Amino acid sequence: MAKPNYSFEKRKKELDRQKKKDEKKARKGEQNADETGQEEGAEDSETVVAAE
């Protein structure tokens, strides 16, 4: 019977955790970019209305 390769399993878990962490960080970055974009967009639309 073959021995289990615990170091491979551990490395795979670490890679999965890192991938999940990176995806979460990317989502938060997109969310922050959307929020700042909405704020700037709101200011622009007010300026257009005031200019008319």
Backbone as a chain_set.jsonl record, in Angstrom:
{"seq": "MAKPNYSFEKRKKELDRQKKKDEKKARKGEQNADETGQEEGAEDSETVVAAE", "coords": {"N": [[0.842, -1.181, 0.0], [0.494, 2.26, -0.732], [2.116, 5.132, 0.682], [0.493, 7.948, 2.157], [0.781, 11.224, 0.756], [1.397, 13.671, 2.556], [2.597, 16.185, 2.501], [2.08, 17.141, -0.059], [-0.71, 17.374, 0.026], [-0.915, 19.338, 2.004], [0.374, 21.499, 0.748], [-1.37, 21.889, -1.422], [-3.696, 22.706, -0.056], [-2.761, 25.121, 1.009], [-2.302, 26.565, -1.356], [-4.934, 26.717, -2.332], [-6.134, 28.243, -0.306], [-4.683, 30.654, -0.59], [-5.43, 31.386, -3.187], [-8.181, 31.815, -2.859], [-8.076, 33.933, -1.054], [-6.825, 35.899, -2.649], [-8.775, 36.227, -4.639], [-10.86, 37.276, -3.123], [-9.707, 39.663, -2.296], [-9.449, 40.923, -4.771], [-12.156, 41.211, -5.477], [-12.958, 42.994, -3.473], [-11.391, 45.167, -4.179], [-12.492, 45.812, -6.663], [-15.035, 46.51, -5.827], [-14.51, 48.77, -4.246], [-13.509, 50.444, -6.224], [-15.772, 50.734, -7.795], [-17.449, 52.106, -6.021], [-16.092, 54.563, -5.681], [-16.159, 55.413, -8.294], [-18.892, 55.754, -8.684], [-19.407, 57.857, -6.969], [-17.933, 59.914, -8.167], [-19.213, 59.972, -10.621], [-21.736, 60.803, -9.86], [-21.248, 63.391, -9.075], [-20.506, 64.506, -11.538], [-22.895, 64.308, -12.993], [-24.522, 66.06, -11.596], [-23.214, 68.426, -12.104], [-23.633, 68.686, -14.826], [-26.406, 69.072, -14.902], [-26.597, 71.457, -13.497], [-25.25, 73.112, -15.257], [-26.943, 73.309, -17.419]], "CA": [[0.0, 0.0, 0.0], [1.281, 3.49, -0.853], [2.021, 6.092, 1.789], [-0.122, 9.232, 1.779], [1.727, 12.321, 0.591], [0.819, 14.757, 3.335], [3.16, 17.479, 2.11], [1.344, 17.562, -1.256], [-2.034, 17.815, 0.479], [-0.735, 20.601, 2.712], [0.683, 22.525, -0.257], [-2.595, 22.136, -2.163], [-4.562, 23.505, 0.811], [-2.186, 26.461, 1.074], [-2.569, 27.217, -2.645], [-6.369, 27.004, -2.377], [-6.38, 29.372, 0.598], [-4.107, 31.856, -1.201], [-6.263, 31.727, -4.335], [-9.422, 32.359, -2.314], [-7.726, 35.232, -0.478], [-6.579, 36.815, -3.763], [-10.068, 36.52, -5.274], [-11.599, 38.16, -2.208], [-9.053, 40.97, -2.365], [-9.799, 41.493, -6.069], [-13.56, 41.639, -5.394], [-13.015, 44.198, -2.645], [-10.805, 46.235, -4.984], [-13.5, 46.199, -7.658], [-16.131, 47.158, -5.108], [-14.041, 50.102, -3.883], [-13.408, 51.217, -7.457], [-17.145, 51.055, -8.19], [-17.972, 53.124, -5.108], [-15.475, 55.846, -6.004], [-16.662, 55.771, -9.616], [-20.262, 56.221, -8.537], [-19.364, 59.177, -6.347], [-17.475, 60.86, -9.179], [-20.26, 60.038, -11.626], [-22.837, 61.586, -9.305], [-20.829, 64.791, -9.125], [-20.544, 64.919, -12.93], [-24.285, 64.47, -13.439], [-25.015, 67.278, -10.964], [-22.591, 69.527, -12.801], [-24.305, 68.803, -16.114], [-27.72, 69.631, -14.638], [-26.401, 72.847, -13.109], [-24.794, 73.834, -16.434], [-28.071, 73.506, -18.319]], "C": [[0.896, 1.256, 0.0], [1.062, 4.39, 0.357], [1.308, 7.355, 1.315], [0.933, 10.335, 1.718], [1.144, 13.563, 1.27], [1.358, 16.124, 2.923], [2.465, 18.023, 0.855], [-0.028, 18.105, -0.861], [-1.942, 19.168, 1.177], [-0.479, 21.738, 1.726], [-0.566, 22.898, -1.066], [-3.559, 22.992, -1.345], [-4.062, 24.943, 0.885], [-2.461, 27.234, -0.213], [-4.037, 27.595, -2.777], [-6.713, 28.201, -1.497], [-5.885, 30.682, -0.014], [-4.954, 32.321, -2.372], [-7.559, 32.384, -3.866], [-9.189, 33.757, -1.744], [-7.514, 36.278, -1.575], [-7.886, 37.209, -4.459], [-10.876, 37.483, -4.423], [-11.022, 39.569, -2.26], [-9.4, 41.675, -3.679], [-11.242, 41.994, -6.064], [-13.684, 42.917, -4.587], [-12.442, 45.387, -3.401], [-11.78, 46.727, -6.029], [-14.635, 46.961, -6.992], [-15.728, 48.577, -4.723], [-13.941, 50.997, -5.108], [-14.803, 51.632, -7.931], [-17.712, 52.168, -7.316], [-17.379, 54.494, -5.432], [-15.939, 56.327, -7.359], [-18.071, 56.314, -9.546], [-20.285, 57.617, -7.938], [-18.948, 60.232, -7.368], [-18.534, 61.046, -10.24], [-21.421, 60.885, -11.14], [-22.491, 63.075, -9.361], [-20.909, 65.32, -10.554], [-21.978, 65.171, -13.392], [-24.885, 65.724, -12.82], [-24.473, 68.508, -11.683], [-23.273, 69.761, -14.132], [-25.678, 69.459, -15.92], [-27.59, 71.103, -14.299], [-25.994, 73.687, -14.324], [-25.933, 74.138, -17.391], [-28.904, 74.634, -17.809]], "O": [[1.932, 1.286, 0.664], [-0.009, 4.41, 0.964], [1.507, 7.783, 0.178], [1.859, 10.371, 2.529], [0.487, 14.389, 0.636], [0.635, 17.118, 2.994], [2.284, 19.233, 0.724], [-0.458, 19.153, -1.344], [-2.786, 20.04, 0.969], [-1.054, 22.818, 1.86], [-0.794, 24.071, -1.361], [-4.176, 23.91, -1.885], [-4.859, 25.88, 0.829], [-2.811, 28.414, -0.172], [-4.357, 28.674, -3.278], [-7.491, 29.068, -1.895], [-6.579, 31.698, 0.036], [-5.177, 33.52, -2.537], [-7.98, 33.399, -4.421], [-10.01, 34.655, -1.932], [-7.97, 37.414, -1.445], [-8.083, 38.369, -4.821], [-11.505, 38.403, -4.945], [-11.765, 40.551, -2.268], [-9.619, 42.886, -3.696], [-11.527, 43.073, -6.584], [-14.425, 43.824, -4.965], [-12.952, 46.501, -3.279], [-11.888, 47.931, -6.26], [-15.134, 47.945, -7.537], [-16.532, 49.499, -4.861], [-14.257, 52.184, -5.034], [-14.991, 52.749, -8.412], [-18.381, 53.073, -7.817], [-18.107, 55.487, -5.453], [-16.101, 57.53, -7.562], [-18.412, 57.244, -10.277], [-21.082, 58.462, -8.345], [-19.536, 61.312, -7.429], [-18.741, 62.161, -10.718], [-22.028, 61.612, -11.926], [-23.345, 63.909, -9.66], [-21.332, 66.456, -10.768], [-22.242, 66.14, -14.104], [-25.69, 66.394, -13.467], [-25.177, 69.504, -11.852], [-23.474, 70.908, -14.533], [-26.061, 70.321, -16.71], [-28.389, 71.918, -14.762], [-26.36, 74.859, -14.407], [-25.883, 75.138, -18.107], [-29.917, 74.978, -18.418]]}, "num_chains": 1, "name": "protein.A"}
